[in-house]
Amino acid sequence: MSRHVRRVSALLFLALAAAVAGTSDARAQATAIVGATLIDGNGGAPLTDATVVVEGDRITAVGPQADVEVPAGARVIDGAGKFVTPGFVDTNVHISLYGGGNKDRKESSVFYRSMGRELTLEAAQMHLKFGVTHLRDSYGALPELQQVRDAIASGKAIGPRLQVAGNIVGWGGPYSITFALIPEDDLSLYEEQFSDHIAQGAGEDLMDLYPEELRVRMREYLDKGVDFLKYGGTSHWSFPTLIGFSPEAQRVIVEETHARGLIAETHSTNPEGLRLSVEAGIDLIQHPEVLANREISDALVKQIVDRGIVCSMLVNTFTGPAWENHLANRKTAEERRAREADGARAREWGRLRRPVEREKTTYQVRREQRAVGHGNEIRRLNARKLIDGGCITSLGTDNYAGVAPEYGRTPKPIWQEPGIGTLLAIEGLVEMGMTPGDAIVAGTRNGAIAAGALDEFGTIEAGKLADLLVLDADPLADISNIRKQSVVMAAGEIIDVDALPTEPVYFKR
């Protein structure tokens, strides 16, 4: 089976190379979108009857139709009645095959390991299919992510631009205490090898180093060619949430990252752990609303806002369909609790022993909070406080490819599907109180800020990369109109979204 899969993998990449042949010729022809309403991503009023001219991979002119000359021989797209926005940016995805603590992901990992590149490309293409033209992958298999990143950048494969971080520094890969609460002594050889493949020498042992030893190891990891760096300021999926690195160690991580001109970000999910990361000088926080089920303090919000730190929010998991699912689950849990209480009262006459009044244990309280989704409500509260406080909000959906169809028992939540989850996150920001225009800024301009590349993309301006969407209805009137995409353009190339993914593995066209 493994020989067969390797042969299929080779054929898939050869097919991809053939599919993108001629792309440079297509880009050589200028394209003009004429007569559309322009929503440029800067947050100002839209420009009606606008023209956008693209030559090669860049926007060369943009403005009122009367003021912009369309080059002779250009391909013209009639924009009458349509709306143009920048392509969307997701600042926290996981597109590679990275296993996980649960069985179905491990089964997918084992069977599809030799197709890691193909699965990574497929997940990237599913984002592009829904208008996401730039991705930041903040945790995954670095070698495969770099192969796909470079194939897209060179024109050998179709996909969104990628920036990749590889491992979350200080965590030990998918089969570890730090990532999945799995004891080291219980691991199989495969789990050990795959965790090492993800950790890439930047795993749990870094937490035990002296700062100057850590500085050396950080340089070695950065030498691998990551595009930004994410570290574990606290633990993952654990109670209590534990602080991962000392203040001095966090400063070393941030200093070494900044010395390379790269963005430094953290996963820090309790109040003091996040404060330490903020004071270490980070540029971005992944899911800052996740804070050990504690309300974020006004002082911490102010620190984040005053320092201009980007808040990459997991808003798709507590708005829209996810929030509807939470409300339904909470109602079911509350009704069950009421039935159980009624049943207990009905049995009182048959009770022979004296009743005992007990205080609830802290464990019982936490179980009851989990049953009614208390954490979702705190996350939503914290997100609103950060947004209202003025933080730079971007989309950080945690969208992932997940389990192979043949190994999954239940459908994956739609709000974490590649691409679709990103659109739901933009819509969710409006649910959280943003205007549609501000939500589009969060999904475009602020995403480019998070990527450290606002001079290159994120808004529609002359000289920037031509990442554009043409919408058939006004997203400022109804944010769900971002789903009505008639043209997706990435770096000047009009994408045939119906042909994505180019070689389906998990997904269908």
Secondary structure, DSSP 8 states (H G I E B T S, - for coil): -HHHHHHHHHHHHHHHHHHTTTHHHHHHS-EEEEEEEE--SSSS--EEEEEEEEETTEEEEEEEGGG----TT-EEEE-TT-EEEE-EEEEEEE-S----SSHHHHHHHHHHGGGHHHHHHHHHHHHHHTTEEEEEE-SS-HHHHHHHHHHHHTTSS---EEEE--S-BT---SSSHHHH---GGG--HHHHHHHHHHHTT-SGGGGGS-HHHHHHHHHHHHTT--SSEEEESB-SS-SS--B-S-HHHHHHHHHHHHHTT--EEEE--SHHHHHHHHHHT-SEEESTT-STT----HHHHHHHHHTT-EEEE-GGGSSHHHHHHHHHHHHHHHHHHHHHHHHHHHTGGG--S--------HHHHHHHHHHTTHHHHHHHHHHHHHHHHT-EEEE---EE--S-GGG-SS---GGGSTTHHHHHHHHHHHHTT--HHHHHHHHTHHHHHHTT-TTTSSS--TTSB--EEEESS-TTT-GGGGG-EEEEEETTEE--GGG-SSS-SSS--
